Amino acid sequence: MGRVFKISSKVLTVLFTISVFFITGFIAIMIPSNSKAFYRWQFQKEDDYGYTALEYVKLERAYATDLSTIEYLSELDQDGLVELMMHTMRYCLFLEDDLNPEVNGEKINLFRQDEISHMKDVKGIFGGGVVLVVLSLIVVAVSIPLGLVKKRGYYENCRKVPLYTIIGIGCFFVIVGLFAIFAFDFAFEIFHRIFFSGNYAFENGVMIGMIGGIFYDLAPIIIGLWLVLFGGFSVGLYYYHKWLKKIFE
């Protein structure tokens, strides 16, 4: 019975550490992805050709056939583009039913069907992430009380498990990161083939005009926040172990 308890405790500790990693990652993604300040900064930037995201989006008037869409794009300004981006994020988080925005009570057919199909896949990824985070929260909610009640058992059997788990997570993402750096196009293709069922390569369109240049700045912010949050957890765990050491040694 003691052996079963030790193994199950170590498994739960691994799941707890991975769960914290997922939770901190989700927070790191949500903060900049739902920040109007971030999008205002992005939409004011010019690309190598001197164009802003707003200018690229407004160019789509030439391809629109619906008069309300042409009028919407003609009158669109930076604040309106930020609101459109926030509407898109709410759609991805299941807070909006339709990707196309509503203006003055009228639905604007802004996005093409291939863009809508692509964003449904993105919505599905966010949905999967939410489910994963909920499960992670359950694991954390179960693990913390058990760890506090069984402090001695945790310290004697499991105190090194989080460290090994963190090292394993770090090694995995270093390998993935190096692969993405040195074989970006191949990694991009593999990622989208796994997670996307529809089209994911766009040369034009409102969506690519709006978000096409965002990811180069978004990714470092997310990674930085993730490292800070998960690093804070790791430091807190280190000092918790030091406190336990004073008690039990």
C-alpha positions in Angstrom: 0.0 0.0 0.0 2.9 2.3 0.8 4.4 1.8 -2.6 1.1 2.5 -4.4 0.8 5.7 -2.3 4.3 6.9 -3.2 3.8 6.2 -6.9 0.4 7.9 -7.0 1.8 10.9 -5.1 4.6 11.3 -7.6 2.2 11.0 -10.5 0.0 13.7 -8.9 3.0 15.9 -8.4 4.0 15.6 -12.0 0.4 16.4 -13.1 0.3 19.4 -10.6 3.5 20.9 -12.1 2.3 20.4 -15.7 -1.1 21.9 -14.7 0.6 25.0 -13.3 2.6 25.2 -16.5 -0.6 25.2 -18.6 -2.4 27.7 -16.4 0.5 30.2 -16.4 0.7 29.7 -20.2 -3.0 30.4 -20.7 -2.7 33.6 -18.6 0.4 34.6 -20.5 -1.6 34.2 -23.8 -4.7 35.9 -22.6 -3.1 39.1 -21.2 -1.6 40.5 -24.5 -4.3 38.8 -26.7 -7.0 40.7 -25.0 -5.1 44.0 -24.6 -6.4 47.0 -26.5 -3.1 48.8 -25.8 -1.2 46.0 -27.5 -3.3 46.2 -30.6 -3.2 50.0 -30.8 0.6 49.7 -30.7 0.6 47.0 -33.4 -1.8 48.8 -35.7 0.2 52.0 -35.6 3.3 50.3 -36.8 4.4 50.4 -40.4 5.8 47.4 -42.3 8.8 47.4 -44.5 6.7 48.9 -47.3 5.4 51.7 -45.1 1.9 50.4 -44.7 -0.1 50.0 -41.5 -2.5 47.2 -40.7 -5.4 49.6 -41.2 -4.2 50.5 -44.7 -4.0 46.8 -45.6 -7.5 46.2 -44.3 -8.9 49.2 -46.1 -7.5 47.9 -49.4 -10.0 45.0 -49.2 -12.7 47.5 -50.3 -11.5 46.7 -53.9 -12.7 43.1 -53.5 -15.9 43.7 -51.5 -19.2 43.4 -53.3 -21.5 44.2 -50.4 -22.2 47.9 -50.1 -22.4 47.8 -46.3 -19.0 46.1 -46.2 -17.5 48.8 -48.6 -19.0 51.5 -46.4 -17.7 49.9 -43.2 -14.1 49.6 -44.6 -14.2 53.1 -45.9 -15.0 54.6 -42.5 -12.8 52.2 -40.5 -10.2 53.9 -38.3 -7.6 52.7 -35.8 -10.1 52.5 -32.9 -12.5 50.7 -35.1 -9.8 48.2 -36.1 -9.0 47.6 -32.5 -12.6 46.9 -31.7 -12.8 44.5 -34.7 -9.8 42.7 -33.2 -11.4 42.5 -29.8 -14.6 41.2 -31.4 -12.5 38.5 -33.1 -10.9 37.5 -29.8 -14.4 37.3 -28.2 -15.4 35.0 -31.0 -12.4 32.8 -30.4 -13.3 32.7 -26.7 -17.0 31.7 -27.4 -18.3 35.1 -26.3 -19.5 36.0 -29.8 -21.5 33.6 -32.0 -20.6 35.2 -35.4 -17.1 36.2 -36.6 -18.6 39.0 -38.7 -19.3 42.1 -36.7 -22.6 43.9 -36.2 -22.7 47.7 -36.8 -25.8 49.7 -35.9 -27.8 46.5 -35.7 -26.7 45.3 -39.1 -24.5 42.3 -39.7 -21.5 43.2 -41.9 -20.3 40.4 -44.2 -16.7 41.3 -43.7 -14.9 38.0 -43.8 -14.7 35.5 -46.6 -15.8 31.9 -46.1 -12.2 30.6 -46.1 -11.4 33.1 -43.3 -14.4 32.1 -41.3 -13.5 28.4 -41.7 -10.0 29.2 -40.5 -11.1 31.1 -37.5 -13.5 28.3 -36.6 -10.4 26.1 -36.3 -8.7 28.8 -34.2 -11.8 28.9 -32.0 -11.6 25.2 -31.6 -8.0 25.5 -30.4 -9.0 28.1 -27.8 -11.8 25.9 -26.7 -9.4 23.0 -26.2 -7.2 25.3 -24.3 -10.0 26.4 -22.0 -10.9 22.7 -21.3 -7.3 21.9 -20.6 -7.0 24.8 -18.2 -10.2 23.8 -16.4 -8.8 20.3 -16.0 -5.5 21.8 -14.8 -7.4 23.9 -12.2 -9.1 20.8 -10.9 -5.7 19.0 -10.6 -4.3 22.1 -8.7 -7.3 22.3 -6.5 -6.9 18.7 -5.5 -3.1 18.7 -5.2 -2.6 21.8 -3.0 -4.8 20.6 0.0 -3.3 17.1 -0.2 0.2 18.6 -0.3 -0.5 20.8 2.7 -2.1 17.9 4.7 0.5 15.4 3.8 3.5 17.7 4.0 5.9 15.1 5.3 5.0 12.6 2.7 5.3 15.2 0.0 8.7 16.3 1.3 10.1 12.8 1.7 8.8 11.3 -1.5 8.0 14.1 -4.0 10.1 17.2 -3.4 12.4 16.5 -6.3 9.6 15.6 -8.7 8.7 19.2 -9.7 12.3 19.9 -10.5 12.6 16.9 -12.8 9.3 17.8 -14.4 10.3 21.4 -15.0 13.6 20.2 -16.5 11.6 17.8 -18.8 9.2 20.6 -19.9 12.2 22.9 -20.5 14.0 20.4 -22.6 10.9 19.6 -24.7 10.3 23.3 -25.5 13.9 24.0 -26.2 13.9 21.2 -28.8 10.6 22.5 -30.3 11.9 26.0 -30.3 15.2 25.1 -32.1 13.2 23.1 -34.6 10.9 26.1 -35.2 13.9 28.4 -35.6 15.9 26.3 -38.0 13.0 24.8 -39.9 10.3 27.4 -39.5 8.4 26.8 -42.7 8.3 23.0 -42.1 7.3 23.5 -38.5 4.6 26.0 -39.5 3.3 23.5 -42.0 3.3 20.6 -39.5 1.6 22.7 -36.8 -1.2 23.8 -39.1 -1.8 20.4 -40.6 -2.2 19.0 -37.1 -4.5 21.8 -35.7 -6.3 23.2 -38.8 -8.7 21.3 -41.1 -9.3 24.2 -43.5 -7.3 26.7 -45.4 -4.6 28.5 -43.5 -2.5 30.2 -46.2 -3.8 33.7 -47.0 -2.3 36.2 -49.4 -5.0 38.8 -48.8 -8.2 39.4 -46.9 -9.3 41.5 -43.9 -8.1 38.9 -41.4 -4.5 38.6 -42.7 -4.4 42.4 -43.1 -5.4 42.8 -39.5 -3.3 40.1 -37.8 -0.6 39.2 -40.3 2.2 41.2 -38.6 1.1 40.7 -35.0 2.6 37.3 -34.1 6.3 38.5 -34.4 5.7 40.8 -31.4 3.0 38.7 -29.7 5.1 35.5 -29.4 8.0 37.1 -27.4 5.6 38.8 -25.1 3.7 35.6 -24.4 7.0 33.7 -23.9 8.3 36.4 -21.6 5.2 36.5 -19.5 5.0 32.7 -19.4 8.6 32.5 -18.1 8.0 35.1 -15.5 4.8 33.5 -14.2 6.1 29.9 -14.2 9.4 31.2 -12.9 7.5 32.8 -10.0 5.9 29.4 -9.3 9.3 27.7 -9.4 10.8 30.2 -7.0 7.8 29.9 -4.6 8.2 26.1 -4.7 11.9 26.4 -3.9 11.2 28.5 -0.8 8.4 26.2 0.2 10.8 23.3 0.1 13.3 25.3 2.2 10.6 25.8 4.8 9.7 22.1 4.8 13.4 21.3 5.2 13.5 23.3 8.4 10.5 21.4 9.8 11.4 17.9 8.9 15.2 17.9 9.1 
